[in-house]
Amino acid sequence: MRGRRHVQGGRKRVRDALYMAALAAIRRGPWKDIFEAMKAAGKAPKLAIVAIARKLLVALNAALKHQRPFQNPQNA
């Protein structure tokens, strides 16, 4: 495959769920600010969405690990 990259690792359902969660998250709030900053820095919109999905995964994993409720980032 030339030109575009494709993420194949992990379970497809989890990847799809994270991507859809990222799409919802970038519509408002602190995740939107992070997304807009990435786009302003020259990142492709789809790449920025995948980066937000990864950030969501890291935040969710930390919440589970420490047995705390999920919290959005305070400062973008």
Phi, psi and omega in degrees: 000127182252150172090297184254146178268154180223128178277123180246343184290152176085180181276134184300318181297321179292315178301314180298317180296318179294320180296315180294323177296321178294320178300319179290322184292328185280001180282332179199167176081197185294330179292327177295319179298318179296316179299313180297322178295320178295317179296320179294332179279000176100006178285145175293143182304318181293322178296320179295323178295317179295322178295320177296320178300319179294318178298321176298316180299316179297317180294318178294319179297318179295320179297318178293317183299318184265005179052050178236156177292151179294137177231138174292156178297142183281316180233126181273000000 
